[in-house]
Amino acid sequence: MTFEETLDDLLGKIRGRVGDAVELTGIEYEGAELVIYTSDPAAFVENENIIRNLAKDLKKRIVVRPDKKALTSPEIAIKGMEDVIPKDSGVKNFYFDPEMGEVTIEADKPGLVIGKRGATMRAITKKVGWTPKVIRVPPIESTIIKNTREYLKSMGNDRKKFLKRIGVSIHRKIDPTDKWARVTSLGSCREVGRSCFLLSTPETKILIDCGVNVGSDNNAYPYLYIPEVTPLTDLDAVVVTHAHLDHSGLVPLLYKYGYDGPIYLTPPTRDLMLLLQLDFIDVSVREGKSAPYESSMVREALKHTIPLSYEAVTDIAPDVHLTLHNAGHILGSSTAHFHVGEGLCNVVFTGDIKYEKTLLFDPAVNTFPRLECLIIESTYGGSKDLQPSRRWAERRLQDVIGDVLKRGGKVLIPAFAVGRSQEVMIVLEDAIRNKKIEEVPVYLDGMIWEATAIHTAYPEYLNNNLRNMIFHDDLNPFLSDCFVRVDSRGKREEIFENGPAIVLSTSGMINGGPIMEHLRYLGPDEKNMLIFVGYQAEGTLGKRIQNGWREIPISSEGRTETIKMNLEVQTVDGFSGHSDRQQLMDYVKRLNPMPKKILTNHGEEGKCIDLASGIHKRFKIETIVPKNMETYRLS
């Protein structure tokens, strides 16, 4: 059957199941979803089992949308919704999309708009015809989230055409006789940075991550020009495990060179990815370098994103199902589970993982329906890569900060904007609230404020403890009065002129950004302290200071001056978002099911080899340490 004949056949089956009493006006695929249009949406709402049974019978993800003639005017709809939605839900805006038949409701308390088991949402559809979607108003205003929502709203028509095109591609007929699956390494093998893999079948090509090595001039980009991955127009999908630039930094370049397909990722990853990519362009310009793409390509990539929730099984190609699971690394980070063919093979790409409950996230998921091959990160995979416990790190950080504040000094913490900054913020807020350290302002400089604002928009991606604090105890540590945004030179000067304070500032490895201005003023005073809480790569200024440099060059306005580093320098390990050797071994030990084959990547060559050797010796599993550009058959 042709694609159109298949849709007609499905429509007939659906009519047979729902009966003649419900008027159906058409169906179509939008991405992985089968969309049913009806002039009587209330009929589906009144019997919620209809959709559930259809999805089960047809083995499709079903979405019901109202036909345009079933929609009330936006003015009447708003009044009707205000009659239904609880007054204390904090509704801020209604956004109408006639093409999709959807109304997006922006509220402080989305749970109240949804209602118990979706009761309020169903009442809205019955009353006004529109299909409601609910999004959270970020407690801290986020420019990225605001601009993202406005841009995607303006692209409504283009997005619908794009989703219909992807729907046709996903549900195309394929040849069932030729069956195999392979994985090709395009970056991050025996190295850290430029993560990129290609998953291939006879019918499908899927790119997993597309990162950039921002610290390298010669090996910055993945091998996107080799025959296995060219032309880029042949790619079916891109999956991004998380937002860090070494995993997502080169995604917009794909659209510059012909790719026009979807990007699958979690909603927080989408927003954080946008933040970091735009900053990557800005930093390149400030440093006099040529960025690999323009902001227009970042917007083009954004237009093609398809956000997925954890645990949602989604068709992304005719022969591949994708499920994203929590990776515990940063907000929205995921391990990607691919089910290839009708049970042909199952492969998991861990991305970056943290197999430990942290102040922000639950441990990485390592239980899957099926698993034949695991591709695991090895950043701290060496046999001697052991980190202190989180509790020790928290106490140590509080102790050293307390000592500095008592002597009247200031604390400067270089921090990565996404992940480590928010971990440290939780520690500091708890210490100040419980009087473990002196109550002083905590200044947030650089991208940290915006990244934190994005964290406040997605509390459902935080761990149970934080969610309970936010939802049940009405205590959101990110909203504490102790945090002060540094958004001007005057605010920065306030830090230098006033008394004891704590400063979190980018960049995390002291290779540029506002941290340089803070070092200029705080470095010469021995009462102050510089505390490293994150990894310092070889060759960076942060690593040199950590190794004992007491004089550092700082460039400003075309001239370079030398700053004496009289302040005390401390390192507090234990805040990494990566698992150490023991956690990686525990992750493999508790895998369910145990895979037949494990590939190590995303680590220095010795660490990848060391981890693979340790896994093989302990678990008797075949292990492989691939090099870039090598291909391995999975089945």
C-alpha positions in Angstrom: 0.0 0.0 0.0 1.0 3.6 -0.6 1.4 5.9 2.4 -2.0 7.5 1.7 -3.6 4.1 1.4 -2.1 3.1 4.7 -3.6 6.3 6.3 -7.0 5.5 4.8 -6.9 2.0 6.1 -6.0 3.3 9.6 -8.9 5.8 9.5 -11.3 3.0 8.7 -10.0 0.9 11.6 -10.4 3.9 13.9 -13.9 4.6 12.8 -14.8 1.0 13.4 -13.6 1.3 16.9 -15.1 4.6 17.9 -18.4 4.2 16.1 -20.5 6.5 13.9 -21.5 8.7 16.9 -18.1 10.4 16.8 -17.3 12.5 13.7 -13.8 12.0 12.4 -12.5 14.5 9.8 -9.1 13.0 9.1 -5.9 11.6 10.3 -2.2 12.2 9.6 1.2 11.4 11.0 3.2 14.2 12.8 6.5 12.7 13.7 5.9 9.5 15.6 2.4 10.5 16.6 -0.8 9.6 14.8 -3.0 12.6 14.9 -6.8 12.2 14.8 -8.9 15.2 13.8 -12.5 15.4 15.0 -15.3 18.0 15.2 -16.4 16.4 18.5 -13.3 16.4 20.8 -15.5 16.2 23.8 -16.5 12.7 22.9 -12.9 11.5 23.3 -12.6 13.5 26.5 -15.7 11.9 28.1 -14.4 8.4 27.4 -10.6 8.6 28.1 -10.3 4.8 27.4 -10.9 5.4 23.7 -7.4 6.8 23.1 -5.7 4.3 25.4 -7.4 1.4 23.6 -6.6 2.8 20.2 -3.0 3.3 21.0 -2.8 -0.3 22.3 -4.6 -1.8 19.3 -2.8 0.2 16.7 0.5 0.3 18.5 0.8 4.0 17.8 1.1 7.1 19.9 -2.3 8.8 19.5 -3.1 12.5 19.7 -6.6 13.9 19.2 -7.0 17.3 17.8 -10.1 19.4 17.2 -11.1 20.3 13.7 -11.1 24.0 13.2 -14.8 24.3 13.1 -15.0 22.9 16.6 -12.9 25.7 18.0 -14.4 28.7 19.9 -12.9 32.1 19.4 -9.8 32.9 21.6 -11.7 35.5 23.4 -14.6 33.2 24.3 -12.1 30.4 25.0 -10.2 32.5 27.5 -13.3 33.3 29.4 -14.4 29.7 29.4 -11.0 28.5 30.7 -10.9 31.1 33.4 -14.2 29.6 34.7 -12.6 26.2 34.9 -9.0 26.7 36.0 -8.5 27.2 39.7 -7.8 30.9 40.6 -4.6 30.1 42.5 -2.9 28.3 39.6 -1.2 31.6 38.6 -2.1 31.6 34.9 0.0 34.3 33.1 -0.7 33.8 29.4 -2.8 31.9 26.8 -1.2 31.2 23.4 -3.5 29.9 20.7 -2.3 27.8 17.7 -5.2 27.3 15.3 -3.2 25.1 13.0 -2.7 22.6 15.8 -6.0 23.3 17.6 -3.9 23.8 20.7 -3.9 26.5 23.5 -0.8 26.7 25.6 -1.4 27.8 29.1 1.5 29.4 30.9 1.1 29.1 34.7 3.0 29.3 38.0 1.4 26.0 39.2 0.9 23.7 36.2 -0.4 20.9 38.4 -3.5 22.9 39.3 -4.2 23.5 35.6 -3.8 19.9 34.8 -6.0 18.8 37.7 -6.2 15.4 39.4 -5.6 12.8 36.7 -6.0 15.5 34.1 -9.6 16.4 35.1 -9.2 20.1 34.6 -7.6 19.6 31.1 -10.5 17.4 30.0 -12.9 20.0 31.3 -11.2 22.7 29.3 -11.5 20.7 26.1 -15.2 19.9 26.7 -15.9 23.6 27.4 -13.9 25.4 24.6 -12.9 22.7 22.1 -9.2 23.6 22.1 -6.6 21.0 23.3 -4.8 22.5 26.2 -1.0 22.2 26.9 0.5 23.5 30.1 3.9 25.0 30.6 5.5 26.4 33.7 6.4 30.1 34.2 10.0 30.1 35.3 10.2 31.5 38.9 13.3 33.3 37.7 12.7 35.0 34.4 14.7 33.3 31.6 15.5 35.1 28.4 16.3 31.9 26.7 13.0 30.2 27.6 11.0 33.3 26.7 12.7 33.7 23.3 12.4 29.9 22.6 8.7 29.8 23.3 8.0 32.9 21.2 10.2 31.6 18.3 8.5 28.2 18.2 5.1 29.8 18.4 6.0 32.0 15.4 7.2 28.9 13.5 3.9 27.0 14.0 3.0 26.5 10.4 6.6 25.5 9.5 6.7 23.2 12.5 3.5 21.4 11.4 4.8 20.9 7.8 8.1 19.6 9.3 6.4 17.1 11.6 4.2 15.8 8.8 7.3 15.3 6.6 9.0 13.5 9.4 5.9 11.4 10.0 6.0 10.2 6.4 9.7 9.4 6.7 9.3 7.4 10.0 6.4 5.4 8.6 7.9 4.6 5.2 8.0 1.0 4.0 11.3 -0.7 4.3 12.9 -3.9 3.0 12.7 -6.5 5.8 15.1 -9.0 4.3 18.5 -7.3 4.9 19.1 -7.0 8.7 22.2 -5.6 10.4 23.2 -2.8 12.7 26.5 -1.0 13.0 28.0 1.9 15.0 30.7 4.2 13.7 32.8 6.4 16.0 33.1 9.9 14.7 34.6 11.6 17.8 35.4 11.2 21.5 37.1 7.9 21.2 40.3 7.7 23.3 39.8 11.4 23.9 37.4 13.8 25.7 35.4 16.2 23.5 33.6 16.2 20.1 31.3 13.3 21.1 29.7 11.9 18.0 28.6 8.4 16.9 26.6 7.1 13.9 24.1 4.2 14.3 23.4 2.6 11.0 21.0 0.0 9.6 20.3 -0.9 5.9 17.5 1.7 6.1 18.5 4.3 8.7 21.3 6.6 9.8 21.1 8.2 13.2 23.7 10.6 14.7 24.1 10.4 18.5 25.5 13.7 19.7 27.6 16.2 17.6 30.0 18.0 19.9 33.0 20.3 19.6 36.3 20.2 21.5 36.5 23.8 22.5 40.1 23.4 23.8 41.6 22.1 20.6 42.5 23.8 17.4 43.5 20.7 15.4 40.9 18.1 16.6 37.9 20.3 17.4 35.3 18.8 15.2 33.9 15.2 14.6 34.7 13.3 11.4 31.5 14.4 9.6 33.1 14.1 6.2 33.8 10.4 6.0 31.7 8.2 3.7 29.7 6.5 6.4 28.0 9.8 7.3 27.9 11.7 4.0 25.8 13.2 2.6 24.3 14.7 5.7 20.9 14.8 3.9 20.8 11.0 4.3 20.6 11.2 8.1 17.2 10.3 9.6 17.7 11.8 13.0 20.0 13.4 15.5 19.8 12.5 19.2 21.5 14.8 21.7 22.2 13.3 25.1 22.8 16.6 26.9 23.6 20.2 26.4 27.3 20.5 27.1 29.2 21.8 24.1 31.3 18.6 23.7 28.1 16.8 23.0 25.9 19.5 21.3 28.1 22.3 20.2 28.3 21.4 16.5 24.6 20.5 15.9 23.8 23.8 14.2 26.5 23.1 11.6 24.6 20.1 10.3 21.9 22.5 9.1 24.5 24.6 7.4 25.5 21.6 5.3 22.2 20.2 4.3 20.7 18.2 7.2 17.0 19.0 7.5 15.7 16.4 10.0 14.7 16.2 13.6 16.7 16.6 16.8 15.5 14.4 19.7 16.3 15.6 23.2 14.7 16.5 26.5 13.1 19.9 27.0 15.8 21.2 29.4 18.5 20.0 27.1 16.9 22.0 24.3 17.0 25.2 26.3 20.4 24.7 27.8 21.8 23.7 24.4 20.5 27.0 22.9 22.1 29.0 25.8 25.5 27.3 25.4 25.6 27.4 21.5 24.8 31.1 21.5 27.5 31.7 24.1 29.9 29.6 22.0 29.4 32.1 19.1 29.9 35.1 21.4 33.1 33.7 22.9 34.5 32.9 19.5 33.9 36.4 18.3 35.4 38.0 21.5 38.5 35.9 21.1 38.9 36.8 17.5 38.1 33.3 16.2 35.7 32.3 13.5 32.6 30.5 14.9 31.7 27.4 12.8 28.1 28.6 12.4 25.9 31.7 12.8 23.0 32.4 15.2 20.6 31.8 12.3 21.7 28.1 12.2 21.1 27.9 16.0 17.5 29.0 15.3 17.2 26.6 12.4 18.3 23.7 14.7 15.8 24.9 17.4 13.0 24.7 14.8 13.7 21.1 14.2 13.8 19.9 17.8 11.4 17.3 19.1 11.5 17.2 22.9 10.9 13.9 24.6 10.2 13.1 28.2 12.2 10.4 30.1 10.9 6.9 29.6 8.7 7.8 26.5 9.3 5.2 23.8 9.3 6.9 20.4 9.6 5.8 16.8 12.4 7.9 15.2 12.9 5.7 12.1 11.0 2.8 10.4 13.2 0.3 12.3 14.4 2.2 15.4 12.7 3.1 18.7 14.3 5.6 21.1 13.9 5.9 24.8 15.7 8.6 26.9 16.4 7.9 30.6 17.9 10.0 33.3 21.7 10.2 33.2 22.2 12.1 36.5 24.9 14.4 34.9 23.2 17.8 34.3 19.7 19.0 34.0 17.8 17.0 31.3 20.9 14.8 30.6 19.9 11.4 29.2 21.2 7.9 28.3 19.8 6.9 25.0 18.3 3.4 24.5 17.8 2.3 20.9 15.7 -0.7 20.0 16.7 -1.7 16.5 14.4 -3.7 14.2 12.0 -6.4 15.5 14.3 -7.4 18.3 17.5 -7.3 16.2 19.5 -5.5 18.8 19.4 -3.0 21.7 22.2 -0.5 22.3 22.6 2.2 25.0 24.7 5.3 24.7 25.3 6.5 28.2 26.4 10.0 27.3 27.9 11.5 30.5 26.6 9.8 33.6 26.6 10.2 37.4 25.7 6.9 39.1 25.1 8.5 42.5 22.3 10.6 44.0 23.5 14.2 44.1 22.1 17.4 45.5 20.3 18.0 42.1 19.6 14.6 40.5 18.8 11.0 41.0 21.4 8.4 39.9 21.7 7.4 36.2 19.2 4.7 35.1 20.8 1.4 34.3 17.7 -0.9 33.9 16.4 -1.4 30.4 13.9 -3.8 28.7 16.7 -5.3 26.6 20.4 -4.6 26.1 23.0 -6.2 23.9 25.6 -3.4 23.7 26.6 -0.6 26.0 28.7 2.4 25.0 29.9 4.0 28.2 31.9 7.2 29.0 35.3 6.8 30.7 36.2 10.4 31.8 37.2 9.1 35.2 37.7 5.5 34.2 41.3 5.1 35.3 42.0 2.6 38.2 43.1 5.5 40.4 40.3 7.9 39.5 38.5 7.9 42.8 36.5 10.9 44.1 35.6 11.9 47.6 32.0 11.4 48.7 29.5 14.2 48.1 28.9 14.6 51.8 32.7 15.1 52.4 32.8 17.6 49.6 29.9 19.6 50.9 31.4 19.7 54.5 34.8 20.6 53.1 33.5 23.4 51.0 31.5 24.9 54.0 34.6 24.6 56.2 37.0 26.4 54.0 34.5 29.1 53.1 33.7 29.6 56.8 37.4 30.2 57.5 37.7 32.8 54.8 34.6 34.7 55.9 35.8 34.8 59.5 39.0 36.5 58.5 37.1 39.1 56.5 38.0 37.8 53.1 36.1 37.0 49.9 35.7 33.6 48.2 36.0 33.2 44.5 34.7 30.0 42.9 35.3 29.4 39.1 32.3 27.4 38.0 30.8 25.9 34.9 27.5 27.7 34.3 25.5 24.5 33.8 25.5 21.8 36.5 28.4 22.5 39.0 27.2 26.1 39.7 23.8 24.9 40.7 25.3 22.1 42.9 27.4 24.7 44.7 24.4 27.0 45.1 22.5 24.3 46.9 25.4 23.7 49.3 25.7 27.5 50.0 22.0 28.1 50.4 21.7 25.3 52.9 24.8 26.4 54.8 23.5 30.0 55.1 19.9 29.0 55.9 21.1 26.6 58.7 23.8 29.1 59.9 26.7 26.8 59.1 28.5 29.8 57.6 28.1 33.5 57.9 25.2 35.1 56.1 26.8 36.9 53.2 25.8 37.7 49.6 26.5 35.0 47.0 27.1 36.8 43.7 26.4 34.9 40.4 28.4 36.3 37.5 28.3 35.2 33.8 25.8 32.7 32.4 25.2 31.2 35.8 22.0 33.3 36.5 20.4 32.4 33.1 21.3 28.7 33.5 19.8 28.7 37.0 16.6 30.3 35.7 16.3 27.4 33.3 16.7 24.9 36.2 13.8 26.6 38.0 11.6 26.0 35.0 12.0 22.2 35.2 11.7 21.1 38.8 10.3 17.7 37.6 13.9 16.9 36.3 15.4 17.4 39.8 15.7 14.7 42.5 12.9 13.7 44.9 14.3 15.8 47.8 14.4 19.0 45.8 11.0 18.4 44.2 9.4 17.9 47.6 11.1 21.1 48.9 9.7 23.0 46.0 6.2 21.5 45.7 5.4 20.6 49.2 7.5 22.7 51.5 7.3 25.8 49.3 11.1 26.2 49.6 13.0 26.7 46.4 16.7 27.1 47.3 17.4 28.7 43.9 15.1 31.6 44.9 17.0 32.4 48.1 17.6 36.1 48.9 21.3 35.3 49.4 21.8 35.0 45.6 22.6 38.3 43.8 22.8 38.6 40.1 25.8 40.4 38.6 24.5 42.1 35.5 26.5 45.3 35.3 29.9 46.7 36.0 28.5 48.6 38.9 27.3 45.3 40.5 30.8 43.9 40.0 32.4 46.9 41.7 30.0 46.4 44.6 31.7 43.1 45.2 35.1 44.6 45.3 34.2 47.6 47.5 32.0 45.8 50.2 32.8 43.3 52.9 33.0 39.5 52.9 31.2 37.7 50.0 31.1 34.6 47.9 31.4 34.9 44.1 30.5 32.2 41.6 31.8 33.2 38.2 32.4 31.7 34.7 34.5 30.4 33.2 35.1 27.2 35.1 38.7 26.7 33.9 39.7 30.5 34.1 40.1 30.6 30.3 38.2 33.9 29.9 35.0 35.5 31.0 34.2 37.6 34.0 36.3 35.5 36.3 39.4 37.4 35.0 38.0 40.7 36.3 37.5 39.1 39.7 41.0 37.8 39.8 42.4 41.2 38.9 40.8 42.7 42.1 40.7 39.8 44.5 44.0 38.0 43.6 46.5 40.3 45.3 44.8 40.2 48.7 45.9 37.2 50.9 42.7 37.3 52.9 40.8 36.1 49.9 40.5 32.5 48.6 40.1 30.9 45.2 38.4 27.5 45.4 38.4 25.0 42.5 35.3 22.7 42.5 35.6 21.4 38.9 38.0 19.7 36.5 40.9 21.9 35.3 42.3 20.7 31.9 46.0 20.7 31.1 47.1 23.9 29.4 44.3 26.1 31.0 45.1 29.0 33.3 43.1 27.3 36.0 45.4 24.3 35.9 48.4 26.5 36.1 47.1 28.3 39.1 46.1 25.0 40.7 49.7 23.8 40.1 51.2 26.8 41.9 51.5 29.8 39.6 51.6 32.9 41.7 51.7 35.4 38.9 49.3 35.3 36.0 48.9 37.4 32.8 45.5 39.1 32.3 44.7 40.9 29.0 42.3 43.9 28.9 41.7 46.4 26.1 44.6 45.3 24.1 47.2 45.3 26.8 48.4 42.6 29.2 49.3 43.0 32.8 50.6 40.6 35.4 48.6 39.9 38.5 50.1 38.6 41.7 48.2 35.7 43.2 48.5 36.3 46.9 45.1 34.8 47.7 44.9 31.3 49.1 44.1 28.5 46.5 42.2 25.4 47.5 40.7 22.5 45.5 37.5 20.7 46.8 37.0 17.6 44.8 33.8 15.6 44.8 31.4 17.9 42.8 32.0 16.3 39.4 29.0 15.4 37.3 30.9 12.4 36.0 31.1 9.0 37.8 34.5 7.9 39.1 36.0 4.5 38.5 34.1 2.8 41.3 30.8 4.3 40.3 31.4 3.2 36.7 32.1 -0.3 37.8 29.0 -0.3 40.0 26.9 1.0 37.1 28.0 -2.0 35.0 27.7 -4.4 37.9 24.0 -3.4 38.4 23.1 -3.3 34.7 19.9 -5.1 34.0 20.1 -6.9 31.7 23.9 -7.4 31.4 25.0 -6.7 27.8 27.1 -9.0 25.7 29.5 -6.2 24.5 30.7 -2.9 26.0 32.6 -0.1 24.2 34.4 2.6 26.2 34.8 6.2 25.0 34.9 9.8 26.2 38.1 9.5 28.1 41.9 9.8 27.7 43.2 6.8 25.9 44.7 5.2 29.0 41.5 5.7 30.9 39.3 4.1 28.2 41.7 1.1 28.0 41.9 0.8 31.8 38.1 0.8 32.2 37.6 -1.7 29.4 40.2 -4.0 30.9 38.7 -3.7 34.4 35.2 -4.5 33.1 36.4 -7.5 31.1 38.4 -9.0 34.0 35.6 -8.6 36.5 32.5 -9.4 34.5 33.9 -11.5 31.6 32.2 -9.3 29.0 33.7 -8.6 25.6 35.0 -5.0 25.7 36.2 -2.8 22.9 38.2 0.5 23.0 37.3 2.0 19.6 39.4 4.6 17.8 37.8 7.4 15.9 36.5 6.4 12.4 36.2 2.7 13.3 33.0 0.8 12.7 31.6 -2.1 14.7 28.8 -4.5 13.8 26.3 -4.8 16.6 24.3 -7.7 15.0 
